[in-house]
Amino acid sequence: MNYSKSLPRDTGGAPMQQFPAPYKAVVVTHKPNCSSSSVLYLNPDTTLIEIAAVGGQGLAIRWVPSVEGAAATPYMSVVGATSLLGITPNFDHIIPTDTVRRFVIPKATIGQATGQAGSVNGLYVKMAFINAGTTAASILATEF
């Protein structure tokens, strides 16, 4: 079952690949200068997200499991490169600078019988991000 919002379709029913989702955004986020790891808590109705990396050397993102506790290293963070503390990279995706990427929110759990789109489909509820290089980048995220 595909739980994400669909692409727009032309009058013949063909998907319009290069067009944004035909829905109004649920949440819009702008975080300038992502020099340290930050967590974005996703809206419970979000099934699709567009992320733009602006400036710097792009962004590293990681889907954070809801069960990840304070004992995890680094807790609710993403590491884009080997750190001075010896922590190895743990990112899931790299978004090059001045690029927009779309993601269907991946499944994290089996889901529930009732609730909003995220809980019914067992989707991730958190995403961590940080600049991918030494120069800070900004993130623009649009949730659908």
C-alpha positions in Angstrom: 0.0 0.0 0.0 1.3 3.4 -0.9 0.6 5.8 1.9 2.2 9.0 0.5 0.4 11.7 -1.3 0.4 11.2 -5.0 2.0 13.2 -7.8 -0.2 15.4 -9.9 -1.6 13.8 -13.0 -2.4 15.2 -16.4 -5.9 14.9 -18.1 -4.8 11.5 -19.5 -3.9 10.2 -16.1 -0.1 10.2 -16.5 2.0 11.3 -13.5 3.6 14.7 -13.9 7.1 13.8 -12.5 8.8 17.2 -12.3 5.9 18.9 -10.5 5.6 19.4 -6.7 2.9 17.6 -4.7 -0.5 19.1 -5.5 -1.2 19.8 -1.9 -0.9 22.7 0.4 2.0 22.3 2.8 1.2 21.0 6.3 4.4 22.6 7.8 7.2 24.8 6.4 10.5 25.0 8.3 13.6 27.2 7.7 16.7 26.6 9.8 19.7 28.9 8.9 23.3 27.9 9.4 23.0 24.2 10.3 26.5 24.0 11.9 25.3 21.6 14.7 22.9 18.7 14.4 19.2 19.6 14.9 16.1 17.5 15.0 13.0 18.2 13.0 9.8 16.8 14.5 7.5 15.8 11.7 3.8 16.6 11.6 1.7 13.5 12.3 0.0 14.0 8.9 3.2 14.3 6.9 3.8 11.5 4.4 6.1 13.4 2.0 8.8 16.0 2.5 10.7 18.3 0.2 14.1 19.5 1.5 16.2 22.2 0.0 19.9 22.6 1.0 20.9 26.3 0.6 24.5 27.4 0.7 27.5 25.7 2.3 28.3 22.2 1.2 24.9 20.6 1.4 23.1 18.7 4.2 23.3 15.3 5.8 20.0 13.9 7.1 19.1 10.9 9.2 15.7 9.3 10.0 15.6 9.1 13.8 13.8 6.1 15.3 11.2 7.1 18.0 12.6 4.4 20.3 16.1 5.9 20.2 16.9 6.8 23.8 19.5 8.9 25.5 21.9 5.9 25.7 22.3 6.1 21.9 25.4 7.9 20.7 25.0 10.4 19.3 21.4 10.8 20.8 18.9 12.0 18.2 21.8 13.5 16.1 23.3 13.0 12.7 27.0 13.0 12.0 28.0 14.1 8.5 31.7 13.3 8.8 34.0 11.6 11.3 34.0 13.9 14.3 36.9 15.0 16.6 35.3 12.7 19.2 35.8 9.7 16.9 32.1 9.3 16.2 31.6 7.8 12.7 29.1 9.2 10.2 25.5 7.9 10.6 23.6 9.8 7.9 21.0 8.3 5.6 21.0 10.8 2.8 23.2 13.7 1.5 21.5 16.6 -0.2 23.9 18.6 -2.4 23.9 22.4 -2.0 21.3 24.3 -4.0 19.3 21.1 -4.5 15.8 20.1 -3.7 15.1 16.5 -2.9 11.8 14.8 -2.2 11.4 11.9 0.3 8.4 9.7 1.1 8.7 9.4 4.9 9.9 5.8 5.5 8.2 3.3 7.7 9.7 2.9 11.2 7.1 0.5 12.8 4.2 -1.7 11.9 1.7 1.1 12.5 -1.6 1.4 14.4 -5.2 0.7 13.5 -6.4 4.3 14.0 -4.9 7.8 14.2 -3.2 10.2 11.8 -1.3 9.2 8.6 2.0 8.9 10.4 0.9 6.6 13.2 -1.5 4.5 11.1 1.4 3.8 8.6 4.1 3.6 11.3 6.2 6.4 9.8 9.3 8.1 11.3 8.4 11.1 13.4 11.8 12.7 13.6 14.6 13.6 11.2 18.0 15.0 12.2 20.1 17.2 9.9 23.5 19.0 9.8 25.6 20.6 7.2 27.6 18.1 5.1 30.9 20.0 5.2 32.8 22.6 7.1 30.7 25.5 5.8 27.3 25.9 7.3 24.3 25.3 5.1 20.6 26.2 5.6 17.6 23.9 5.3 14.2 24.7 3.9 11.7 21.8 4.5 8.2 21.6 3.3 6.0 18.8 4.7 3.0 17.4 2.8 
